[in-house]
Amino acid sequence: MIPGVGMTELIIILAIVLVLFGAKRLPELASGFGKAIKNFKKATSGPDEIDVTPKKAVAENRDEIEEKQIKQG
């Protein structure tokens, strides 16, 4: 659990949430919170979506262009 937060504090927090949002919206809020945690874990543990490393052919082509520019002056 959360360090420094006991059972009494959790019950008080849940009671405040129940008063603020009502019993009808609690399942909706819990579902949204669960989806947010799931998406966060997926984003932090998954592979990067964009691979910005240059391919070998691109790097070789760049080297050839640089050599031509050096020869031209």
N, C-alpha and C positions, 0 to 999 in steps of 0.2 A: 504494500500500500504506500501511501504518501507519508514520508517521515514527518512527524510532528502533528499529524492530523489523526485524532482518535475517532472512535465510533460516535461519540456525542457530537463532535463537530460535523461529521458527515450527515447525521440525522438533521441537524439544524440547517445545513446547506440545502439538503433535499426538501425540507419543509419550505424554505424561502423560495426555491425554484417552483415548487408546486403552487404556492400562493401567487407568484408572479405570472406564470404561464398557464396555469390551470391543468386539470387532469387530462383533458382532451388533447392537448398539444404535447404532452410529455413523450408519448411514443414517437411522434413525428420528430421532436428534437433529438431524442436518443438515436433514432435512425440516421438523421443527418450528421450527428456527431460521429457515429460509427463509420459512416461512409467517408467522412473527412479523414479520420485516422487511417482507414484502409488506403485511401488515395495518397496520403502522406508517406506511409510505409512503402507503397509501390513506387513512388517517385524517388525516394531516397535509396532504395535497394536495387532498383532496376537499372538496366544499362542506359547510357546517355542516348537520347533520341537523335541527336545531331552529331555526326562524326566529322570533325573539322581537320583531321590529319590528311595531308596531301597524299595522293596516290603516287606510286613509284614513277609512272609514266609522266605525270604532271611535273614532278620534281626534275626528271631528266630533261623534259621540254624546257623548263625554266632555266636550267643550266645552259642549254644550247643557246637560248635567247640571250642570256647574259654574256656568253662567249662572243656571239656575233656583235653585240653592242660594244664590247671591249675592243674588238678588232676594228670596228668602224671609227672608233675614236671617241 
